[in-house]
Amino acid sequence: MKSLKEKVYEILKEMIISGKLKYNERIEEDALATSLEVSRTPVREAINKLEQEGWINIIPRRGMFVSNVSLKEINDIFQVRLNLEPIILQMGFSNIPLSECQRLKREFESFLDKELTKDEAKTLDELDNTLHLLILKSCNNNFIEKMMENVYEHNMRLRNQSVQSNDRRNEATKEHINLIDSILDGDLDKALELIKYHNIKAKEGFFNSL
């Protein structure tokens, strides 16, 4: 059973990732405690943990603020992804469930060459995350999983609060389908090439959206 601190932590982190709490927004501890119907103690404990993970900045004599997304953070996210995702893919390649890949491919194909609504774009983002987590889980390494889940959460926040063009979303959809095809074909070398290419293009897309 989760503690009150853990529940508050998850609620606050989701508010930041989803964009309900914006970049540089001031965080009022008392107001949060009131809105969540808890005391200040679990809120303070959750905020301290979120600060350690880079979600919140605590500035002496000024207050607490949602951390901004900087060019350095984008570079840091994709430095990790570009270097580690190929290793993770190689580690788990033979364990990736092909039936799940086939299902995800069909779902990605349903979004090809469409002018996406806001809800469709959100669903597509969730599919993106599902595919990368599927590959991550297949590597069967708890330490790598915990580290990359944090990276993906920061990446998701960036995606939720950036404006991606419909063209870029369509390109990314094709990149995901091609990656899935290489997995279904058992072609590791091609899959490694494609996941590197996808991350390079994703990084460019985020920089262009700023």
C-alpha atoms as one frame of an Amber mdcrd trajectory, in Angstrom:
protein
   0.000   0.000   0.000   1.368   3.404  -0.980   2.137   5.965   1.678   0.521
   9.404   1.612   3.863  10.906   0.581   4.070   8.518  -2.395   0.530   9.324
  -3.478   1.161  13.079  -3.305   4.467  12.622  -5.131   2.769  10.758  -7.998
  -0.034  13.325  -8.245   2.391  16.275  -8.359   4.701  14.591 -10.864   1.775
  13.815 -13.156   0.629  17.451 -12.914   4.094  18.546 -14.069   4.401  15.935
 -16.841   0.931  16.694 -18.211   1.485  20.452 -18.121  -1.152  21.243 -15.502
   1.751  22.804 -13.649   3.620  24.938 -16.201   7.282  25.764 -16.628   8.512
  28.151 -13.907   5.119  28.143 -12.181   5.369  28.976  -8.494   4.338  26.177
  -6.146   2.458  27.173  -3.017   2.781  24.451  -0.412  -0.287  25.482   1.590
  -2.490  25.760  -1.498  -1.371  22.326  -2.711  -2.006  20.746   0.679  -5.496
  22.241   0.721  -6.335  21.173  -2.842  -5.097  17.627  -2.212  -6.771  17.519
   1.208  -3.595  16.502   3.042  -1.309  18.107   5.601   1.790  20.057   4.594
   4.161  17.248   5.639   3.549  14.788   2.748   3.493  17.722   0.312   6.879
  18.938   1.580   8.316  15.407   1.442   7.037  14.908  -2.111   8.439  18.271
  -3.205  11.871  17.384  -1.804  11.895  14.146  -3.809  10.735  15.946  -6.959
  13.530  18.471  -6.520  16.079  15.655  -6.373  14.715  14.274  -9.651  14.864
  17.633 -11.431  11.148  18.418 -11.590  11.163  21.330  -9.122  13.617  24.097
  -8.236  13.738  25.384  -4.670  15.287  28.864  -4.578  16.181  30.239  -1.123
  14.126  33.283  -0.094  12.176  33.131  -3.345  10.174  29.940  -3.224   9.541
  26.720  -5.132   9.051  26.622  -8.909   8.391  24.012 -11.572  11.695  23.543
 -13.384  12.039  24.952 -16.866  12.967  22.838 -19.890  16.293  24.099 -21.189
  18.303  23.291 -24.291  20.670  21.442 -21.982  17.852  19.221 -20.705  16.847
  18.311 -24.265  20.480  17.534 -25.054  20.814  15.486 -21.869  17.648  13.471
 -22.578  18.733  12.588 -26.092  22.347  11.970 -25.152  21.039   9.207 -22.900
  18.550   7.916 -25.460  20.993   7.928 -28.378  23.629   6.034 -26.418  21.552
   3.664 -24.304  18.489   2.769 -26.374  20.552   0.817 -28.947  22.191  -1.127
 -26.100  18.796  -1.777 -24.504  17.364  -2.891 -27.847  20.275  -5.270 -28.343
  19.921  -6.679 -24.813  16.213  -7.397 -25.126  15.810  -8.009 -28.867  15.024
 -11.719 -28.612  12.552 -11.109 -25.763  10.359  -8.481 -27.442   6.841  -9.980
 -27.777   6.045 -10.086 -31.490   2.273 -10.259 -30.981   2.424  -6.950 -29.106
   4.568  -5.473 -31.875   1.980  -6.509 -34.457  -0.778  -4.887 -32.407   1.207
  -1.657 -32.027   1.988  -1.616 -35.750  -1.721  -1.758 -36.600  -2.427   1.099
 -34.196   0.381   3.250 -35.603  -0.840   2.579 -39.154  -4.290   3.917 -38.249
  -2.703   7.370 -37.738  -0.732   7.533 -40.995  -1.261  10.549 -43.277  -3.971
  12.084 -41.096  -4.525  15.593 -39.825  -4.591  14.726 -36.146  -6.995  16.092
 -33.591  -5.659  16.980 -30.152  -6.980  13.710 -28.714  -5.488  11.680 -31.575
  -2.118  13.356 -31.088  -2.244  12.437 -27.396  -3.105   8.826 -28.238  -0.222
   8.704 -30.709   2.148  10.028 -28.039   0.969   7.284 -25.711   1.626   4.687
 -28.433   5.129   6.090 -28.860   5.758   5.696 -25.147   4.268   2.185 -25.107
   6.632   0.983 -27.842   9.743   2.333 -26.141   8.671   0.898 -22.787   8.010
  -2.474 -24.445  11.606  -2.540 -25.692  12.871  -1.334 -22.307  11.009  -4.022
 -20.334  12.379  -6.694 -22.667  15.964  -6.011 -21.565  15.038  -7.428 -18.121
  17.354  -5.183 -16.091  15.780  -3.409 -13.132  18.493  -0.753 -12.817  18.295
   0.241 -16.478  14.481   0.220 -16.346  14.320   2.608 -13.374  16.823   5.002
 -14.931  15.154   5.030 -18.348  11.650   5.381 -16.946  12.786   8.682 -15.405
  14.278   9.764 -18.744  11.058   8.855 -20.566   8.967  10.788 -18.040  11.041
  13.930 -18.655  10.771  13.276 -22.401   6.988  12.957 -22.065   6.778  16.279
 -20.265   8.786  17.889 -23.042   6.463  16.364 -25.641   3.316  17.447 -23.790
   4.455  21.062 -23.594   5.946  21.463 -27.067   4.184  22.027 -30.381   4.998
  19.264 -32.852   3.966  19.773 -36.465   1.605  17.271 -38.059   4.331  16.496
 -40.608   6.795  15.580 -37.878   4.222  13.388 -36.128   3.579  11.581 -39.417
   7.316  11.087 -39.974   7.689   9.723 -36.442   4.797   7.325 -37.030   6.553
   5.949 -40.123   9.799   5.648 -38.145   8.016   3.612 -35.474   6.376   1.340
 -38.046   9.734   0.739 -39.751  11.321  -0.053 -36.389   8.555  -2.539 -35.590
   8.965  -4.160 -39.006  12.670  -4.693 -38.375  11.848  -6.337 -35.022   9.223
  -8.583 -36.640  11.777  -9.525 -39.321  14.365 -10.374 -36.673  16.800  -7.868
 -38.225  18.735  -6.485 -35.251  21.218  -4.457 -37.321  18.380  -2.676 -39.125
  16.523  -2.083 -35.839  19.640  -0.516 -34.277  20.056   1.763 -37.278  16.395
   2.799 -37.164  16.240   3.528 -33.432  19.307   5.770 -33.716  17.785   7.588
 -36.696  14.466   8.024 -34.880  16.147   9.621 -31.858  18.175  11.989 -34.032
  15.005  13.132 -35.810  13.062  13.370 -32.533  15.750  15.607 -31.038  15.680
  17.843 -34.122  11.884  17.999 -33.881  11.960  19.197 -30.278  14.554  21.869
 -31.035  12.465  23.084 -33.980   9.352  23.262 -31.780  10.903  25.638 -29.242
